[in-house]
């Protein structure tokens, strides 16, 4: 009985373990695609090479921190708690 009562709190502690490195590349690609869409909408000529975006004023790289991996993991943890 105590085991069942503690199952969720102990299972929820799994979100403390760092994971999600495999999500960074796909989420970076989504970030680049959304940025390119925004640049096209604004009329800024841009060229993309992987995660490097080149515009007339310079080049910008989409870093791993910009992929949103930490946000996705936090939202999954919150959704688990809310559910």
C-alpha positions in Angstrom: 0.0 0.0 0.0 2.8 2.4 0.9 4.6 1.4 -2.3 1.7 2.4 -4.5 1.4 5.7 -2.6 5.1 6.5 -3.2 5.2 5.2 -6.8 4.3 8.5 -8.5 6.6 10.7 -6.4 9.5 8.4 -6.8 8.8 7.9 -10.5 8.6 11.7 -10.9 12.1 12.0 -9.7 13.2 10.5 -13.0 12.8 13.9 -14.5 15.9 15.0 -12.4 18.0 12.7 -14.5 19.5 14.7 -17.5 18.2 13.4 -20.8 17.1 14.7 -24.2 20.4 15.1 -26.0 18.9 13.2 -28.9 16.2 15.9 -29.2 18.7 18.8 -29.8 19.3 18.2 -33.5 15.7 17.8 -34.6 14.6 20.8 -32.5 17.5 22.9 -33.9 16.2 22.0 -37.4 12.7 23.2 -36.4 14.2 26.4 -35.0 16.1 27.1 -38.3 13.0 26.4 -40.3 10.9 28.8 -38.2 13.6 31.4 -38.4 13.9 31.1 -42.2 10.1 31.4 -42.4 10.2 34.6 -40.4 13.1 36.0 -42.5 11.2 35.2 -45.7 8.1 36.9 -44.3 10.2 40.0 -43.5 11.8 40.0 -46.9 15.3 39.4 -45.7 17.4 37.3 -48.1 18.9 34.4 -46.3 20.7 31.2 -47.0 20.9 28.2 -44.6 23.6 25.6 -44.3 22.7 23.1 -41.5 22.3 25.3 -38.5 24.2 28.3 -39.9 22.0 31.1 -41.3 23.6 33.7 -43.5 22.0 37.1 -44.2 23.6 40.1 -45.9 24.6 41.5 -42.5 26.4 38.4 -41.2 26.1 34.8 -40.2 24.3 33.3 -37.3 24.5 29.8 -35.8 21.6 28.2 -34.1 23.1 26.9 -30.8 22.0 23.8 -28.9 20.6 26.1 -26.3 18.3 27.6 -28.8 16.7 24.3 -29.7 14.3 24.3 -26.8 15.2 20.9 -25.4 15.1 22.1 -21.8 11.7 23.7 -22.4 10.3 20.5 -23.9 11.5 18.4 -21.0 10.1 20.9 -18.5 6.8 20.9 -20.3 6.7 17.1 -20.3 7.4 17.0 -16.6 4.7 19.6 -16.0 2.2 17.7 -18.2 2.9 14.5 -16.3 2.3 16.3 -13.0 -0.9 17.9 -14.3 -2.2 14.7 -15.7 
